[in-house]
Amino acid sequence: ESLGSGVHYYSVDIGDRAAVEKTFQKLNAEVGAIHGVIHLARLVEDELVLSKSWESFARVLRAKVDGTFYLDEFTAAEPLEFFMLFSSMASFGIHGSSDYAYAAAYQNAFAHYRTQLQASGNRSGKTVAFGWGAWSVDKYQPAGRDARMSEAGFNPIDIETAFPWIAACGANKNGFIGLMRVRDKFKAQESLGLNDPPADDSRPLADLQIQKRIDEWEQRRRGGEQIPVSEIGRLLRSNDVERLSPSTVDRLHGILIGSRNENSKGWAVESGKRVDLSGNTLMTVKECLVEILGLMQVNDSKSFQDYGMDSVSGVRFSMLLEKRLALKVSPQWLVEFPTTGSLAAHLDGITQSLLEGAKGEAG
């Protein structure tokens, strides 16, 4: 105001289209043309995706997804110089905040989309999504964050550091720019997985890094303790599992759901008798999926990914199927046959072949 500007405040739910439209009508009447937009709204309700309600997921999306769309919709004809989105580096993945990561990734993609509209003459103004790392002032950050960041090679971002980047957004040639404040370059590279892997094979390094924790988990399990999936998930990302040796993955299987059932040739053992599982496979697959993911119901044509299955729960699921069916189940089959119906049909085909082979041997 000391520089001659006026300040107008409007309290509005950015995810409510009718309310946003009414606010812009007031804004246009009181202020006139709009020359810039900065979207900072967000909501965080961290929780593991397997236990998160859809209502919570939808609330988190409103601020960034719906809000971004409505701001663009009601400024489409304005002579904007910039359309700026405060996204997050969480868009590249973050434990326990899948909805926020999705919302931030949406903003990144929207920035590219709006840039295309601007190039074709359907929008005005430079569009930039800033993928921020952690800020020094953030009510959503958990206790002990700064110490963990420092250990990983980072410092929180403050406004003095950030403002020059914000002011220079027009020089950014891309629709997205990711920003984190680095304290120790080498630690930061290691934390972000930017160091070059061994020239021959990255498996030994990954195995060595997790062996100590596996030893600890196995000892705790031998003492009767059930290891929480979330504890393993915090240590292992999806690409980490793919880099582990088969023997290490087998040990993880044992930690997650117990010892493998090594019975042969697609037969289950019940009271010392061999039981043919043919015809019951679909029900078994459904029961295992419900047990692993805590579902209320299962649709035969819905993909495992749609139910929120990740690499860790996929390993648990395949191993539980092995235990119930006494049949080798490769985690890769969950990708090749991504629904309960298609997977059950595949397993039935294998079981039938084994049964026919067993009959041939008996004959």
Buried (B, 14 or more C-beta within 10 A) or exposed (E): EEEEEEEEEEEBBBBBBEBBEEBBEEBEEEEEEBBBBEBEBBBBBBBBBBEBEEEBBEBBBBBBBBBBBBBBEBBEEBEBEBBBBBBBBBBEEBBBBBBBBBBBBBBBBBBEBBBEBBEEEEBBBBBBBBBBBBBBEEEBBEEEEBEEBBEBBBBBBEEEBBEEBBEEBEEBEEBBBBBBBBBBEEBBBEBBEEEEEEEEEBBEEBBEEBEEBBEEBBEBBEEEEEBEBEEBBEBBBEEBBEBBEEEBBEBBBBBBBEEBBEBEEBBBEEEEEBEEBEEBBBEBBBBBBBBBBEBEEBEBEBBBEEBBBBBBBBBBBBBBBBBBBBBBBEBEBBEEBBBBBBBBBBBBEBBEEBBEEBEEEEE
